[in-house]
């Protein structure tokens, strides 16, 4: 079957189309004919050799962890009702024509939702939905979203707005700032401006009750002082190359609750629940996954280049 494989750690050119052996589902598993494979920024970092203590992969390997598609074959003892179902799933090696998943990892896609937006929600829909619950955002909260124009940032803007919060998004470029306003942000702040923290504070009307930091690095560190005493600060992303350096002693002194990447590693039951919620909201038209570019599987390296170039608005998805 066709796949995109990382031959060695390096740039996007290290990701190339190959033929790999067909997969066979085992007991309790199904074989999914992949329609779309989700992509997330950390996959580009792993491909480049970053984070090997956390992601112990060795080239050659097929990257990717989320798909949407149709169940094409069943393993032993799997109920026949799964055959032909449209599903999303967390898998190992999603940049491929087919993927194997346990039935416990499957979520049925609602009839009113296309498989393309479903794929865009596999990772980011789950994390965004879980973050809103974790940080308990409500109608009296002022929320600051970093990386607001990305795949997950655009979802966080919509979900926080739907809860009645005052939402301020931080992004770059006029196009991205206009998008996050369109999605429900009360204000959009340009992160390339040296005084963006002051602009964010003014837009919030004071400090932020909740900061959702999907960027990390210097941007996240500059956002931490904007958190109100007794507020919540989530450092769940590191596309800048590292998570935000936040002083835990200062957070304790100010009564700020800190959340990190470990807090969004949900158990299987929560994964299924958050996936179902995100898909249902999208099917009902209340949640819009923003998909900036769709690349064919054979051009997975170009997809990674687009993600790293930061030019894409929203998600980059592979079409299989």
C-alpha positions as CSV (number, residue, x, y, z in Angstrom):
1,X,0.0,0.0,0.0
2,X,1.0,3.6,-0.5
3,X,2.5,5.5,2.4
4,X,4.6,8.5,3.2
5,X,7.7,7.6,5.2
6,X,10.4,9.5,7.1
7,X,13.6,8.1,5.7
8,X,15.9,9.8,8.2
9,X,15.6,12.8,10.6
10,X,15.8,16.0,8.7
11,X,13.8,18.6,6.8
12,X,10.5,18.1,4.9
13,X,12.4,16.4,2.1
14,X,13.1,13.4,4.4
15,X,9.4,12.5,4.0
16,X,8.9,10.6,0.8
17,X,6.3,8.3,-0.8
18,X,6.9,4.6,-0.5
19,X,5.2,1.2,-0.9
20,X,4.9,-0.7,2.4
21,X,3.4,-4.1,3.1
22,X,-0.4,-4.3,3.5
23,X,-1.8,-4.4,7.0
24,X,-4.0,-7.1,8.6
25,X,-6.4,-6.4,11.5
26,X,-6.0,-8.6,14.5
27,X,-8.5,-9.6,17.1
28,X,-10.6,-6.7,18.2
29,X,-9.3,-4.5,15.3
30,X,-10.5,-3.2,12.0
31,X,-8.8,-2.1,8.8
32,X,-9.6,1.5,7.8
33,X,-9.5,2.7,4.2
34,X,-8.1,6.1,5.0
35,X,-9.8,9.1,3.3
36,X,-7.8,11.8,5.1
37,X,-4.9,11.9,7.6
38,X,-4.7,14.6,10.2
39,X,-1.4,16.5,10.6
40,X,-0.2,18.3,13.7
41,X,2.9,20.5,14.3
42,X,4.6,18.1,16.6
43,X,4.9,15.6,13.8
44,X,7.2,18.0,11.9
45,X,9.3,18.4,15.1
46,X,9.6,14.7,15.5
47,X,10.6,14.3,11.8
48,X,13.4,16.9,12.4
49,X,14.7,14.9,15.4
50,X,13.3,17.0,18.2
51,X,12.0,15.4,21.4
52,X,13.5,12.0,21.1
53,X,13.2,11.5,24.9
54,X,9.5,11.9,24.6
55,X,9.0,10.3,21.1
56,X,11.3,7.4,20.8
57,X,10.8,6.7,17.0
58,X,13.6,5.5,14.7
59,X,13.6,6.1,10.9
60,X,12.4,4.8,8.7
61,X,8.9,5.2,10.0
62,X,5.4,6.3,8.8
63,X,4.3,9.3,10.8
64,X,0.8,10.4,11.9
65,X,-1.7,9.5,14.5
66,X,-5.2,10.4,13.3
67,X,-7.4,9.4,10.4
68,X,-10.9,9.6,9.0
69,X,-12.1,6.9,6.6
70,X,-14.3,3.8,6.1
71,X,-13.9,0.4,7.8
72,X,-12.9,-1.9,5.0
73,X,-12.1,-5.2,6.8
74,X,-12.7,-6.7,10.2
75,X,-10.4,-8.7,12.5
76,X,-11.5,-11.8,14.3
77,X,-14.4,-11.4,16.7
78,X,-15.3,-7.9,15.5
79,X,-19.0,-7.3,15.1
80,X,-20.1,-7.2,11.5
81,X,-21.9,-3.9,12.1
82,X,-18.5,-2.1,11.9
83,X,-18.0,-3.0,8.2
84,X,-18.6,0.1,6.0
85,X,-18.9,2.5,8.9
86,X,-17.4,6.0,8.5
87,X,-15.1,6.6,11.4
88,X,-12.3,8.6,12.9
89,X,-9.5,6.9,14.9
90,X,-6.3,7.4,16.6
91,X,-3.8,5.1,14.9
92,X,0.0,4.5,14.5
93,X,1.3,5.6,11.1
94,X,-1.7,7.5,9.6
95,X,0.2,8.8,6.5
96,X,-0.9,5.7,4.6
97,X,-3.7,4.2,2.4
98,X,-4.9,2.0,5.2
99,X,-4.6,1.9,9.0
100,X,-5.4,-0.6,11.7
101,X,-7.3,0.5,14.8
102,X,-8.9,-1.2,17.8
103,X,-12.7,-0.9,17.9
104,X,-12.2,0.9,21.2
105,X,-10.3,3.7,19.3
106,X,-13.1,4.3,16.8
107,X,-15.6,7.1,16.7
108,X,-18.5,7.0,14.2
109,X,-18.7,10.1,12.1
110,X,-22.2,11.7,12.0
111,X,-24.0,11.4,8.7
112,X,-24.2,15.1,8.3
113,X,-20.4,15.6,8.5
114,X,-17.9,15.1,5.7
115,X,-14.8,13.0,6.3
116,X,-12.5,16.0,5.6
117,X,-13.6,18.2,8.6
118,X,-13.9,15.0,10.7
119,X,-10.1,14.4,10.1
120,X,-9.3,17.9,11.1
121,X,-11.0,17.3,14.5
122,X,-9.2,14.1,15.4
123,X,-6.5,15.7,17.4
124,X,-7.4,19.4,17.8
125,X,-11.1,18.8,18.4
126,X,-10.4,16.5,21.2
127,X,-7.7,18.7,22.8
128,X,-9.8,21.9,22.4
129,X,-12.9,20.3,23.9
130,X,-10.9,18.8,26.7
131,X,-9.2,22.1,27.5
132,X,-12.5,24.0,27.7
133,X,-13.6,21.5,30.3
134,X,-10.3,21.3,32.1
135,X,-10.1,25.1,32.5
136,X,-13.8,25.4,33.3
137,X,-14.3,28.4,31.0
138,X,-17.6,30.2,31.7
139,X,-19.5,33.4,30.7
140,X,-17.7,35.6,33.2
141,X,-14.2,34.7,32.1
142,X,-11.8,36.7,30.0
143,X,-9.8,34.3,27.8
144,X,-6.6,34.9,25.9
145,X,-5.8,32.4,23.1
146,X,-2.2,32.3,21.7
147,X,-1.8,30.8,18.3
148,X,-5.4,31.6,17.6
149,X,-5.3,31.1,13.9
150,X,-4.0,27.5,14.0
151,X,-6.0,24.3,13.8
152,X,-6.7,24.2,17.5
153,X,-6.6,27.9,18.2
154,X,-9.5,28.5,15.8
155,X,-11.5,25.8,17.6
156,X,-10.7,27.3,21.0
157,X,-11.9,30.7,19.9
158,X,-15.2,29.3,18.8
159,X,-15.7,27.1,21.9
160,X,-14.8,29.8,24.4
161,X,-17.1,32.3,22.6
162,X,-19.9,29.8,22.7
163,X,-19.6,29.6,26.4
164,X,-20.1,33.4,26.6
165,X,-16.5,34.3,27.6
166,X,-14.8,37.5,26.4
167,X,-12.2,36.1,24.0
168,X,-9.0,37.8,22.7
169,X,-6.9,35.9,20.1
170,X,-3.2,36.5,19.4
171,X,-2.0,35.8,15.8
172,X,0.0,37.3,13.0
173,X,-1.0,38.8,9.6
174,X,-4.1,40.7,8.7
175,X,-5.7,37.6,7.1
176,X,-5.3,35.6,10.3
177,X,-6.5,38.4,12.6
178,X,-9.6,38.9,10.4
179,X,-10.3,35.1,10.6
180,X,-10.3,34.9,14.3
181,X,-12.6,37.9,14.6
182,X,-14.9,36.2,12.1
183,X,-14.9,33.1,14.3
184,X,-16.1,35.0,17.4
185,X,-13.1,36.6,19.0
186,X,-14.0,39.9,20.7
187,X,-10.6,41.3,19.7
188,X,-7.5,40.1,17.7
189,X,-4.0,41.2,18.6
190,X,-0.9,41.1,16.3
191,X,1.8,39.1,18.0
192,X,4.5,40.7,15.7
193,X,3.9,44.0,17.5
194,X,6.4,44.6,20.3
195,X,3.7,46.0,22.6
196,X,1.3,43.2,21.9
197,X,0.9,42.3,25.7
198,X,-0.3,45.8,26.4
199,X,-2.7,45.6,23.5
200,X,-4.0,42.3,24.8
201,X,-4.5,43.6,28.3
202,X,-6.4,46.6,26.9
203,X,-8.6,44.3,24.8
204,X,-9.2,42.0,27.7
205,X,-10.2,44.9,29.9
206,X,-7.6,43.8,32.4
207,X,-6.0,40.5,33.1
208,X,-7.0,37.2,31.6
209,X,-8.8,34.7,33.8
210,X,-7.7,31.9,31.4
211,X,-4.6,31.9,29.1
212,X,-4.6,29.1,26.5
213,X,-1.0,28.9,25.2
214,X,-0.5,26.7,22.2
215,X,2.7,28.4,21.1
216,X,5.2,28.3,24.0
217,X,8.6,30.0,24.0
218,X,8.9,33.7,24.4
219,X,5.3,34.4,23.4
220,X,4.0,32.1,26.1
221,X,6.4,33.6,28.7
222,X,5.2,37.1,27.8
223,X,1.6,36.0,28.2
224,X,2.0,34.6,31.7
225,X,2.1,38.0,33.4
226,X,-1.3,38.7,31.8
227,X,-2.9,36.0,33.8
228,X,-5.0,37.2,36.7
229,X,-4.3,36.2,40.3
230,X,-6.3,33.0,40.8
231,X,-6.5,32.4,37.1
232,X,-5.6,29.4,34.9
233,X,-2.7,29.1,32.5
234,X,-2.4,26.2,30.1
235,X,0.9,25.7,28.3
236,X,-0.1,22.8,26.0
237,X,1.9,23.6,22.8
238,X,5.5,24.2,21.8
239,X,5.7,24.9,18.0
240,X,8.2,27.6,19.0
241,X,10.6,24.9,20.0
242,X,9.9,24.7,23.8
243,X,7.1,25.1,26.3
244,X,6.6,28.4,28.1
245,X,9.1,28.9,30.9
246,X,6.7,29.7,33.8
247,X,7.9,30.2,37.4
248,X,5.8,27.7,39.4
249,X,6.7,29.6,42.7
250,X,5.2,32.8,41.2
251,X,2.2,30.8,40.1
252,X,1.7,29.4,43.6
253,X,2.1,32.9,45.1
254,X,-0.5,34.4,42.8
255,X,-2.9,31.4,43.1
256,X,-2.6,30.6,39.4
257,X,-3.4,27.0,38.4
258,X,-0.9,25.7,35.8
259,X,-1.8,23.1,33.2
260,X,0.7,21.4,30.8
261,X,0.9,18.9,28.0
262,X,0.4,16.0,30.5
263,X,-3.0,17.4,31.4
264,X,-4.3,16.9,27.9
265,X,-3.2,13.3,27.6
266,X,-6.7,12.0,28.1
267,X,-7.7,8.4,29.0
268,X,-9.5,6.3,26.3
269,X,-13.0,7.1,27.8
270,X,-12.4,10.8,27.6
271,X,-10.9,10.6,24.2
272,X,-14.0,9.0,22.9
273,X,-16.3,11.4,24.7
274,X,-14.4,14.5,23.5
275,X,-14.2,13.2,19.9
276,X,-17.9,12.5,19.8
277,X,-18.7,16.0,21.2
278,X,-16.5,17.7,18.7
279,X,-17.9,15.8,15.7
280,X,-21.4,16.4,16.9
281,X,-20.8,20.1,17.2
282,X,-19.3,20.3,13.8
283,X,-22.2,18.2,12.3
284,X,-24.7,20.6,13.8
285,X,-22.8,23.6,12.3
286,X,-21.8,25.0,15.7
287,X,-18.1,24.3,15.3
288,X,-16.1,25.0,12.1
289,X,-12.8,23.3,11.6
290,X,-10.7,25.7,9.5
291,X,-8.8,23.8,6.9
292,X,-6.1,25.9,5.1
293,X,-4.6,23.4,2.7
294,X,-5.2,19.8,1.6
295,X,-2.2,17.9,0.1
296,X,-2.2,14.5,-1.6
297,X,-0.4,11.8,0.4
298,X,2.4,11.8,-2.1
299,X,3.2,15.4,-1.2
300,X,3.4,14.9,2.5
301,X,6.8,16.6,2.6
302,X,5.2,19.7,1.1
303,X,2.5,19.6,3.7
304,X,5.2,19.6,6.4
305,X,6.9,22.5,4.8
306,X,3.6,24.4,4.8
307,X,3.1,23.7,8.5
308,X,6.6,24.8,9.4
309,X,6.3,27.9,7.2
310,X,3.5,29.2,9.4
311,X,1.7,30.5,6.3
312,X,-1.2,28.1,6.3
313,X,-4.3,29.3,8.1
314,X,-5.9,26.6,10.2
315,X,-5.3,22.9,9.5
316,X,-3.2,21.1,6.9
317,X,-4.7,17.8,6.0
318,X,-3.5,14.9,3.8
319,X,-5.9,13.4,1.3
320,X,-5.4,9.7,0.7
